[in-house]
C-alpha cells in the first residue's frame, strides 16, 4: 500500500489532531496513526500490525480505532454524546461549588428524565434497549467518570453556611497578610510562635465510638464492646495544649470536675498498704502540667485568665525572656479577657486572633493535631479497660489522666506539630496552603469567584491591612474580625472602656 493509495482513501480523519498525543506520540507517529485508522476501519490492516508499525501497545490502537479519547474503555457507544456529558459535568461542578453536591442517584434520575422527554424517538429507543426505562445504572456512572476525569467520588463533610462564608479568599488573604506583617515588624522567630486551643474529652462517648475489627470465635458475626463506668470526676475533662512552630510544645493545662484544693490520689496496683504507697495526681499527669478543678469542666474567662497568667509567669518569663512572642487563638469570647491580655503583654506576647468561624481551616490544633490525639487516647483507654473488671468497677480520674499523658506523649511530637504549622502556611509562610479550604462561592445568586492566588491577593491587600493594624473593633462581646492585639497605651484604654461598659450593663 503506497502513499498515493493511502491519500486516495483518506476522506476525514477519525481523530482530531492532538487527541492521541497524550500517549507521548511524536508528530510523525500521530500522522501515521491517522492514516492507519482508516485502514483499520476498512479492515485491510490488523490492530496487531498497526501497533507494530507505531511501536505502541495494542490498547492504544484499539481506542483510536473506536474513535475514543484519552483513557476511555472499549465497548458500546455511549448513549449520551460528548457535548451532553460535558453539560452534565458542568452541572455537577456547579452544584459542588454551591455547597450542594449531587449524588450518583441525582445524576442518573436527571439523565433518565432527559432521555424520556428531550431526545429523539430513535435515540430514546436505543437507550431503552440498553437501560431499563432509559435510566442509567451504576456501570454507566463508572464509565462517565472514566470519560470525564474532572468528576470524582468523594465523601461528605458537613459544613455550616456561616463557616463557608467565613473562609472567603479576601478573609484568608487578609489574615495571611497581617500574620506576615506582624512577624516581620516584630522579628518573631518560629520558636516564639504559639497556638493554643481547648480540646473537650468525653471518655464514655470516646470509648463507645470504637469501630474496629476484632478476633472472635468462628461463626460470630459481631463483637459486643463493653463500655466501663467512670467516676463522676473522670468522665468529662478539657485539655489545653500549647504548641510552637519549631515543633516543641509547652506543658498542657488539664481541667477536671471537682473542687479546687481537693487532693486526688490512688493506691498502686502493687505495693505496700502504708501511706507512702499512695500515688498522687502529679505522679501520672504530664510533667509541669497545670491542673485545674472546676464545675463544669468547660473553659470560661476566669480559667483562661488563670492559664494565661500561669504561662506568662512560669513559661514566657523564663523561656527566651525579652524575645517578642505571638500566641494564635480563636475568636471565642472567653479568650478576649482584659487580665489575660495584660498578663501576656507584660512579657512581650502579642495576641493574633483568627477570623470568626474559620477555625476548621486556620486553627493548627483543630485541623491536624486533635484528631490523632483523640485516636491515640481511644487506644490508651481501650488498653486500660482490658485490665479492669468492667462489670464491677469504674475507671477513676487517675486512670484517665494516665491515658491522656500517654496519648499526649505519642501525638505531640515534632513531626506532627511541624506538619500542623506547615499545612496552615504559617511556618514556612505560604498562603497557598489555605487554597483548598477557601470558599469561592458565597450564595446561589452570585457566580463562582475567579481563580486568583491567595499570595497575589494578600500582596494586594497588604496596604489596607497595615492601615488597620491597631484599629480594634468590638462586636457582640468580642473582636469583630482578624486582629493582632498589641497591648499598647491606646489598646489598654480601649479595652478598659469596654470592660467598664460591660460591667455597667451587667449591673443595670
VMD Tcl script that draws the C-alpha trace (Angstrom):
set ca {
  {0.00 0.00 0.00}
  {1.63 3.20 -1.21}
  {1.24 6.83 -0.29}
  {-0.96 7.51 -3.36}
  {-3.33 4.74 -2.40}
  {-3.42 5.94 1.20}
  {-4.13 9.53 0.18}
  {-6.93 8.44 -2.13}
  {-8.70 6.61 0.67}
  {-8.29 9.23 3.40}
  {-11.50 11.26 3.41}
  {-11.85 12.56 7.00}
  {-9.59 11.61 9.88}
  {-11.26 9.69 12.69}
  {-9.30 11.62 15.36}
  {-8.65 15.33 15.53}
  {-5.05 16.41 15.67}
  {-3.66 16.32 19.23}
  {-6.19 13.86 20.68}
  {-3.78 10.94 20.85}
  {-0.67 12.91 21.71}
  {-1.40 12.30 25.42}
  {0.24 8.88 24.85}
  {3.58 10.53 24.21}
  {3.49 10.19 20.42}
  {5.73 12.25 18.21}
  {4.23 14.22 15.34}
  {5.32 11.52 12.89}
  {3.60 8.79 14.93}
  {0.46 10.89 15.18}
  {0.38 11.41 11.40}
  {0.90 7.68 10.84}
  {-1.86 6.76 13.29}
  {-4.36 9.00 11.49}
  {-3.59 7.10 8.28}
  {-3.63 3.63 9.86}
  {-7.03 4.18 11.49}
  {-8.56 4.45 8.02}
  {-7.13 1.04 7.01}
  {-8.40 -0.42 10.28}
  {-11.90 0.81 9.50}
  {-11.69 -0.75 6.03}
  {-10.37 -4.00 7.57}
  {-7.31 -4.01 5.32}
  {-4.96 -3.90 8.31}
  {-4.96 -5.70 11.65}
  {-4.65 -3.99 15.03}
  {-1.56 -6.02 15.83}
  {0.19 -4.93 12.63}
  {-0.77 -1.27 13.25}
  {0.61 -1.43 16.80}
  {3.84 -2.96 15.49}
  {4.28 -0.16 12.95}
  {3.57 2.53 15.55}
  {5.70 0.91 18.23}
  {2.94 1.15 20.85}
  {0.56 -1.16 22.69}
  {-2.44 -2.97 21.25}
  {-4.84 -0.99 23.51}
  {-3.72 2.42 22.21}
  {-4.56 1.45 18.64}
  {-7.85 -0.14 19.72}
  {-9.03 3.02 21.44}
  {-8.02 5.13 18.48}
  {-9.84 2.72 16.18}
  {-13.04 3.22 18.18}
  {-12.61 6.99 17.91}
  {-12.46 7.44 21.68}
  {-10.33 9.97 23.56}
  {-7.89 9.64 26.44}
  {-8.25 6.55 28.62}
  {-11.85 5.62 27.71}
  {-12.59 1.91 27.67}
  {-13.63 0.00 24.60}
  {-17.24 -1.11 24.45}
  {-20.62 0.01 23.21}
  {-21.09 3.60 22.08}
  {-22.16 5.90 24.95}
  {-25.86 6.75 24.99}
  {-25.17 10.45 25.54}
  {-22.95 12.47 23.25}
  {-19.71 14.15 24.30}
  {-21.42 17.55 24.44}
  {-24.24 16.21 26.63}
  {-21.79 14.59 29.05}
  {-19.80 17.82 29.23}
  {-23.02 19.64 30.15}
  {-23.61 17.12 32.95}
  {-20.03 17.61 34.15}
  {-20.52 21.40 34.29}
  {-23.69 20.98 36.32}
  {-22.00 18.59 38.75}
  {-19.19 21.09 39.36}
  {-21.69 23.97 39.59}
  {-23.65 22.34 42.41}
  {-20.44 21.25 44.13}
  {-19.19 24.83 44.38}
  {-22.62 25.89 45.64}
  {-22.17 23.55 48.60}
  {-24.95 21.17 47.46}
  {-23.10 18.35 45.64}
  {-25.06 15.83 43.59}
  {-25.13 12.09 44.20}
  {-24.97 9.37 41.56}
  {-28.72 8.83 42.02}
  {-29.39 12.52 41.30}
  {-27.42 12.39 38.05}
  {-29.00 9.13 36.88}
  {-32.51 10.44 37.62}
  {-31.84 13.65 35.68}
  {-30.37 11.71 32.75}
  {-33.42 9.40 32.71}
  {-35.76 12.39 32.60}
  {-33.73 13.91 29.77}
  {-33.78 10.69 27.70}
  {-37.53 10.14 28.18}
  {-38.51 13.73 27.42}
  {-35.98 15.63 25.29}
  {-34.22 13.27 22.87}
  {-35.40 11.94 19.50}
  {-37.50 8.73 19.33}
  {-34.64 6.82 17.69}
  {-32.19 7.67 20.49}
  {-34.87 7.02 23.11}
  {-35.46 3.55 21.69}
  {-31.73 2.82 21.72}
  {-31.42 4.00 25.33}
  {-34.35 1.86 26.47}
  {-32.77 -1.16 24.83}
  {-29.65 -0.59 26.93}
  {-31.15 0.75 30.16}
  {-34.45 -0.11 31.78}
  {-36.90 2.77 31.16}
  {-33.97 4.85 29.98}
  {-32.47 5.01 33.48}
  {-28.71 4.79 33.78}
  {-27.20 2.25 36.14}
  {-24.10 2.19 38.29}
  {-21.90 0.85 35.49}
  {-22.78 3.89 33.38}
  {-21.58 6.21 36.16}
  {-18.28 4.34 36.30}
  {-17.80 4.88 32.59}
  {-18.96 8.50 32.88}
  {-16.30 9.28 35.50}
  {-13.74 7.46 33.36}
  {-14.61 9.59 30.33}
  {-14.80 12.78 32.42}
  {-11.82 12.74 34.84}
  {-12.80 16.17 36.23}
  {-15.54 14.37 38.24}
  {-14.71 12.05 41.13}
  {-16.47 10.41 44.08}
  {-15.76 11.95 47.50}
  {-17.18 11.61 51.00}
  {-19.29 14.34 52.51}
  {-18.02 16.77 55.14}
  {-20.84 18.72 56.79}
  {-20.04 22.42 56.93}
  {-22.33 25.22 58.05}
  {-23.04 28.12 55.75}
  {-21.53 30.53 58.27}
  {-18.19 28.72 58.19}
  {-18.27 28.53 54.41}
  {-18.83 32.29 54.15}
  {-16.07 32.97 56.70}
  {-13.39 31.37 54.53}
  {-13.66 33.71 51.57}
  {-10.45 34.47 49.64}
  {-10.40 38.05 50.92}
  {-10.64 36.94 54.57}
  {-7.91 34.32 54.21}
  {-5.65 36.74 52.31}
  {-6.08 39.47 54.95}
  {-5.25 37.02 57.71}
  {-2.07 35.82 55.99}
  {-1.02 39.37 55.09}
  {-1.46 40.50 58.70}
  {0.40 37.47 60.00}
  {3.33 38.15 57.68}
  {3.38 41.83 58.61}
  {3.38 41.23 62.38}
  {6.14 38.63 62.16}
  {8.28 40.95 60.03}
  {7.56 44.01 62.17}
  {8.34 42.28 65.48}
  {11.01 39.90 64.21}
  {9.27 36.89 65.75}
  {11.12 33.58 65.38}
  {9.35 30.24 64.78}
  {10.22 29.05 68.29}
  {8.24 32.01 69.69}
  {5.01 31.45 67.70}
  {2.46 29.51 69.76}
  {-1.03 28.15 69.17}
  {-3.45 27.28 71.99}
  {-6.92 25.77 71.87}
  {-9.23 23.70 74.06}
  {-10.00 20.05 73.40}
  {-13.06 18.63 75.15}
  {-12.80 14.97 76.18}
  {-15.80 12.75 76.91}
  {-14.24 9.42 77.84}
  {-17.51 7.46 77.77}
  {-18.51 8.66 74.27}
  {-14.97 8.16 73.04}
  {-14.95 4.50 74.07}
  {-18.44 3.96 72.64}
  {-17.27 5.25 69.24}
  {-14.90 2.33 68.64}
  {-15.37 0.82 65.18}
  {-12.65 -1.78 64.59}
  {-12.37 -5.39 63.56}
  {-11.70 -7.83 66.39}
  {-10.88 -11.51 66.73}
  {-13.84 -13.70 67.73}
  {-14.96 -17.35 67.59}
  {-15.79 -18.75 64.18}
  {-19.36 -18.14 63.15}
  {-19.67 -14.93 65.17}
  {-20.99 -12.01 63.16}
  {-20.29 -9.19 65.64}
  {-18.48 -8.47 68.89}
  {-20.07 -6.78 71.90}
  {-17.86 -3.97 73.19}
  {-18.48 -3.22 76.86}
  {-18.09 0.40 77.91}
  {-16.97 0.73 81.55}
  {-18.38 3.16 84.03}
  {-16.47 6.27 85.05}
  {-16.11 8.10 88.29}
  {-18.02 11.39 88.48}
  {-14.82 13.44 88.11}
  {-13.28 11.34 85.32}
  {-15.84 11.23 82.52}
  {-15.62 14.85 81.32}
  {-12.41 16.85 81.04}
  {-10.73 19.57 78.99}
  {-7.16 19.62 77.66}
  {-5.49 22.90 76.63}
  {-2.23 22.18 74.77}
  {0.14 24.91 73.55}
  {2.37 24.09 70.56}
  {5.18 26.10 68.96}
  {6.11 26.45 65.29}
  {9.53 24.87 65.80}
  {7.98 21.52 66.80}
  {8.10 21.94 70.57}
  {5.21 22.32 73.00}
  {4.58 23.83 76.41}
  {3.16 21.90 79.38}
  {-0.60 21.48 78.84}
  {-3.45 22.57 81.08}
  {-5.91 19.89 82.25}
  {-9.35 20.77 83.62}
  {-11.39 18.22 85.58}
  {-14.63 18.25 87.51}
  {-14.12 18.83 91.20}
  {-13.41 21.28 93.99}
  {-10.17 23.29 93.99}
  {-7.74 22.14 96.63}
  {-9.07 18.59 96.89}
  {-6.24 16.02 96.84}
  {-6.63 13.29 94.21}
  {-4.72 10.08 94.87}
  {-4.93 6.29 94.44}
  {-3.27 3.14 95.66}
  {-0.96 1.47 93.12}
  {-1.78 -1.99 91.86}
  {1.23 -3.45 93.66}
  {2.95 -2.16 96.76}
  {2.60 -1.85 100.49}
  {-0.56 -0.69 102.23}
  {1.14 2.16 104.04}
  {0.65 5.86 103.42}
  {3.89 6.07 101.47}
  {2.46 3.82 98.74}
  {-0.22 6.32 97.65}
  {0.13 7.83 94.16}
  {-0.91 11.46 93.75}
  {-2.19 13.16 90.60}
  {1.18 14.67 89.73}
  {2.60 11.14 89.56}
  {0.62 10.32 86.38}
  {-0.01 13.80 84.87}
  {2.22 15.26 82.12}
  {5.37 16.93 83.51}
  {4.79 20.51 84.74}
  {1.15 20.40 83.64}
  {-1.30 22.88 85.17}
  {-4.26 21.00 86.68}
  {-7.48 22.88 87.44}
  {-10.61 21.56 89.16}
  {-13.91 23.29 88.49}
  {-17.55 22.54 87.76}
  {-18.43 22.43 84.91}
  {-15.21 21.47 83.15}
  {-15.66 23.80 80.16}
  {-13.42 26.81 79.56}
  {-14.55 30.17 80.96}
  {-12.95 33.61 81.18}
  {-11.62 33.15 84.73}
  {-9.95 29.84 83.89}
  {-8.48 31.25 80.66}
  {-7.11 34.18 82.62}
  {-5.58 31.80 85.14}
  {-3.93 29.83 82.33}
  {-2.51 32.98 80.70}
  {-1.14 34.28 83.99}
  {0.47 30.89 84.62}
  {2.11 30.77 81.19}
  {3.25 34.39 81.45}
  {4.76 33.94 84.90}
  {6.12 30.40 84.66}
  {6.92 29.92 80.97}
  {7.25 33.12 78.94}
  {9.31 34.92 81.57}
  {11.86 32.07 81.70}
  {11.76 30.81 78.08}
  {13.74 33.19 75.89}
  {12.90 36.25 78.04}
  {12.81 39.54 76.18}
  {12.13 37.94 72.79}
  {8.87 39.02 71.09}
  {6.32 36.22 71.03}
  {2.98 35.56 69.36}
  {0.03 33.50 70.61}
  {-2.54 32.45 67.97}
  {-6.05 31.91 69.37}
  {-9.58 31.82 68.02}
  {-12.22 34.49 68.46}
  {-14.03 32.84 71.40}
  {-15.33 35.41 73.88}
  {-13.57 33.88 76.86}
  {-10.20 34.40 75.15}
  {-10.65 38.18 75.00}
  {-10.14 38.88 78.69}
  {-8.51 42.06 79.98}
  {-6.43 40.38 82.70}
  {-5.22 37.64 80.33}
  {-4.14 40.08 77.62}
  {-2.49 42.35 80.17}
  {-0.51 39.47 81.71}
  {0.75 38.30 78.32}
  {1.63 41.80 77.12}
  {3.97 42.32 80.08}
  {6.13 39.50 78.70}
  {6.04 40.88 75.11}
  {3.45 38.38 73.84}
  {1.22 39.61 71.04}
  {-2.20 38.00 70.54}
  {-3.20 37.04 66.99}
  {-6.95 36.46 66.71}
  {-8.12 34.17 63.89}
  {-11.11 35.14 61.72}
  {-14.51 34.28 63.12}
  {-15.95 30.83 62.21}
  {-12.77 29.81 60.38}
  {-11.03 27.52 62.88}
  {-11.87 24.44 60.77}
  {-9.43 25.83 58.19}
  {-7.00 28.06 60.11}
  {-6.56 26.57 63.60}
  {-3.41 24.41 63.65}
  {-4.51 22.23 66.57}
  {-8.05 21.72 65.27}
  {-7.07 20.67 61.77}
  {-4.03 18.45 62.32}
  {-3.36 17.57 65.96}
  {-6.62 16.90 67.81}
  {-7.83 14.07 65.59}
  {-4.74 11.84 66.05}
  {-4.66 12.84 69.73}
  {-8.20 11.54 70.31}
  {-7.48 8.44 68.26}
  {-4.43 7.72 70.40}
  {-6.42 8.45 73.57}
  {-9.07 5.95 72.44}
  {-6.40 3.28 72.05}
  {-4.98 4.03 75.50}
  {-8.41 3.90 77.14}
  {-9.12 0.61 75.38}
  {-5.95 -0.86 76.87}
  {-6.96 0.33 80.34}
  {-10.42 -1.26 80.08}
  {-8.89 -4.67 79.35}
  {-7.19 -4.66 82.75}
  {-10.27 -3.86 84.88}
  {-13.43 -5.71 85.84}
  {-15.86 -3.74 83.70}
  {-18.95 -5.18 85.39}
  {-17.94 -4.38 88.97}
  {-15.62 -1.36 88.84}
  {-15.26 2.10 87.36}
  {-12.36 3.94 85.82}
  {-11.09 6.63 88.13}
  {-9.63 10.05 87.46}
  {-6.01 8.97 87.67}
  {-6.55 6.17 85.11}
  {-7.97 8.71 82.66}
  {-5.13 11.17 83.31}
  {-2.61 8.39 82.79}
  {-4.20 7.60 79.40}
  {-4.17 11.29 78.44}
  {-0.49 11.52 79.37}
  {0.48 8.56 77.19}
  {-1.66 9.82 74.27}
  {-0.11 13.29 74.51}
  {3.40 11.82 74.56}
  {2.57 9.88 71.37}
  {0.81 12.69 69.50}
  {2.65 15.86 70.46}
  {5.86 15.02 68.66}
  {7.92 17.39 66.46}
  {6.80 15.71 63.22}
  {3.07 16.18 63.82}
  {3.43 19.71 65.18}
  {5.64 20.94 62.34}
  {3.18 19.47 59.86}
  {0.36 21.39 61.58}
  {2.15 24.70 61.05}
  {3.24 23.86 57.50}
  {-0.26 22.80 56.38}
  {-1.70 26.13 57.55}
  {1.04 28.09 55.79}
  {2.31 29.82 58.95}
  {5.84 28.41 59.07}
  {7.15 28.43 56.48}
  {4.83 31.21 55.31}
  {2.82 30.03 52.29}
  {-0.69 31.41 51.87}
  {-1.43 28.95 49.05}
  {-1.73 26.18 51.65}
  {-5.16 27.59 52.56}
  {-6.45 27.46 48.99}
  {-8.18 24.09 49.42}
  {-10.05 25.41 52.48}
  {-11.12 28.63 50.77}
  {-14.68 29.07 49.53}
  {-15.15 30.52 46.05}
  {-18.92 30.97 46.02}
  {-20.89 32.59 48.83}
  {-24.50 32.26 47.68}
  {-26.76 30.91 44.97}
  {-27.22 34.28 43.35}
  {-23.52 35.00 42.91}
  {-21.31 33.47 40.30}
  {-18.25 31.49 41.22}
  {-15.37 33.81 42.01}
  {-12.45 33.97 39.63}
  {-9.42 31.92 40.49}
  {-6.80 34.23 41.99}
  {-3.87 33.01 44.04}
  {-4.01 33.89 47.71}
  {-0.40 35.12 47.54}
  {-1.27 37.79 44.97}
  {-4.44 38.71 46.84}
  {-2.53 39.00 50.13}
  {0.07 41.24 48.48}
  {-2.68 43.46 47.07}
  {-4.47 43.75 50.43}
  {-1.29 44.29 52.48}
  {-1.52 48.14 52.47}
  {-5.14 48.02 53.65}
  {-4.23 45.56 56.41}
  {-1.31 47.75 57.50}
  {-3.52 50.84 57.81}
  {-5.89 48.97 60.16}
  {-3.10 47.32 62.14}
  {-4.12 48.83 65.52}
  {-7.75 49.65 64.75}
  {-9.51 47.21 67.06}
  {-13.26 46.73 66.62}
  {-15.79 45.21 69.01}
  {-18.89 43.20 68.15}
  {-21.10 41.00 70.33}
  {-18.68 40.91 73.21}
  {-15.56 40.01 71.24}
  {-13.27 41.26 68.49}
  {-15.02 41.74 65.19}
  {-12.56 40.30 62.69}
  {-8.91 39.26 62.28}
  {-6.78 41.25 64.73}
  {-3.26 41.29 66.10}
  {-3.67 42.68 69.59}
  {-0.65 44.53 70.94}
  {-1.46 45.97 74.37}
  {-0.07 49.45 73.85}
  {-1.39 52.57 75.59}
  {-4.33 53.09 73.23}
  {-5.43 49.48 73.28}
  {-5.23 49.35 77.09}
  {-7.54 52.34 77.31}
  {-9.83 50.85 74.66}
  {-10.15 47.51 76.50}
  {-10.65 49.28 79.83}
  {-13.57 51.24 78.38}
  {-15.13 48.05 77.01}
  {-14.74 46.26 80.32}
  {-16.22 49.21 82.18}
  {-19.21 49.43 79.81}
  {-19.83 45.70 80.14}
  {-19.72 45.84 83.94}
  {-22.19 48.73 83.98}
  {-24.54 46.86 81.65}
  {-24.43 43.74 83.85}
  {-25.07 45.82 86.97}
  {-28.02 47.56 85.35}
}
mol new
graphics top color blue
foreach p $ca { graphics top sphere $p radius 0.5 }
foreach p [lrange $ca 0 end-1] q [lrange $ca 1 end] { graphics top cylinder $p $q radius 0.2 }
display resetview
